[in-house]
Amino acid sequence: MPELVSPSSRYKQSFIEAVREVQASGSGLGDTLKWDVAGMEADFDRVLAELRRYEPGHDLPDGFVHSESLWLVEGETYLGRASLRHTLNASLREFGGHIGYEVRPSARRQGHGKTILRLTLGRARELGLDRVLISCDTDNLGSRGVIEGGGGVLEGEFVLDYHPKPLRRYWITL
């Protein structure tokens, strides 16, 4: 049964394989496409520290909010990830929202996006959030289906000067 966990070296090999899959497919969150796999293999503790740098208790750079990285795993296999931002600032209100998620290519179309969202919404409830904002590109039909299936109510479609595609913003009441 898939579960959400904190990033851990236990899943190093599977996580790195997933990053390679995303980079080979060319479809995934922007940061995944840019990650240095050789550097990850050489110093995975640094990767974990980077993933935890915005957690509560850490000093934040200007313009950032506290957030946490969560991994969806089953057994020893990394399936995907979520970013849960504890609050919104003006930038996240426009683009990004409270939750971002990604499923590795070999695990797509198997219901894992739905699972990641459901479990991340549960974590948002634990944090005391009463509603969350999620956005996706208008042409990302898989993500649209996950968000709408998870209770997302469309706020609207938007074009941003700095993003190449129109996006949809959804609110989910918890």
N, C-alpha and C positions, 0 to 999 in steps of 0.2 A: 504494500500500500504506500503510495507516495506521501512524503511528509516535507514540511518546510523546516529547514535547519539553518543555523548560522554557518557562514563559509568556514570550511575546515580542510586541513591538509589530508584528511581521510579520503577526500574526493579529488585529490590533485590530478591524477591521471585522467579520470573521466571528465573533469572540468576542462583540462587542456585539450583533450580530444574534441570536446564540444566547441571550444573556441576555434579550433582548426576547421570544424564543420561549418560554422557560421562564416568564417572568412572565405572558405572555398565556395560557399553558396552566394556570398555577397548580400545576403539578406539577414539583418539583425540590427540590434541597437548600435548606434554609431560608434560608441566606445569599443565594443567588441571587435568591430572591423579593424580598429587601429591597434589593438593590443599586440605586444611583442611576445610571441610564443617562446622564443629562445630565452628571453629574460625571465619569463614565468617559470620555465623549467629549471633555470639556474637558481632562482631565489623566490620560491613560492611563499615564504613567510612575508616577504615584501608585498606580494599581491594581496595576501590576507589583511595586512596592515592598511593597505590602500582602500580595500573594501570596507574597513571599519572606521575610516578617518572622520566620518560625519556622525558617528553615533553619539548619543548624549554622553557628556563628560569630556568630550574633545572640544578644543577651541576650533571655531569655525572661521574660514576665510570670509571676507566681506561678500555678501550676496548669496550665501549658502544657508541652508536650514538643516536641523538635525534629521537624520534619516538612518535607515538600516538596510543592509543587503541581506536577502534571504535566498536560499537555494532550495529548489524542489529536487528531492532525491528519492530513489527507490533502491533499497539495499545499498550497494556501493556505487550506483550509477547516478550521475548528475543529469537531470532532465531539463532544467531551466532555472531562471532566476527572477527575482522581483526586487525592486527598490521601493521602499515605503518611506515617504517623506512625512515627517510628523506634523509639519505645518506648511502653509503656502506663503510665498512672497509674491511680489508683483510678476516676476519673471515666470515662476511656476504656475501662477494663475493663468498666464497667457499660453504657456507651452510646457507640458510635462505633467502637471498635476501632482497628486499625492502618490500615485502608483504607476510604475513602469514595469513591464515584464517582457521576458523573452524565453522562448522554448527552442532548444537545440534542434537543428533541421531533422535529424533522424527520429526525433520524438514528436514531431508535429502531426497534427490531424489524428491525435489519439486521446484527446480530451485533457491534455496536461495544462493548456492555457486556462481552461475552466477551473481546474484544480488549483493552479497557482493563484488565480484571482480569488476564489472562494476562501482559501487559507489566508491570503494576505488581508482580505476584508476582515477575517476573524482577528487577526493581529491588530488591525486598525481599531476594531472595537475595544480590544484589551487596552489600547492606548487612550481610549476615551473619545475618539473621533466620532462625530455623529453623522457626517457625510464626507465623501471623498470625491475628488475630481480625477478623471482619467481621460487621456486624449489618445487619438490614433490617427494615422493618415486616412483620408477618405477612401483610398483604394485598398486598404488593408481589410479585406472582407472577413478574414479569419478573426482578427482582433475585434472588429466591430461586432461579430457574432458572439464572441466571448463576453464583451462588455455588456451588450444588450441582454444576453442570457443571464448575466449576473445582476441584472436590475438597473443597468445604466439608463438614465433618462437624458436624451440629447439636449444639450444647451444650444448647439448650433454648429455650423461649419464656418471655418475661418481661414483666411489667407494671411500669412505672415511674411514680411519682407525677407527674413533670414532663413526660412524653411522652404525647401523646394516643392512641397506638395501642400494642397489644402488639408486641413485637419478638422476632426470632429472632437468636440468636448462633451463629455458625459458626467453627470453627477449620480452617485449611488448613495442613497440614504441607508444608514446602518441601523 
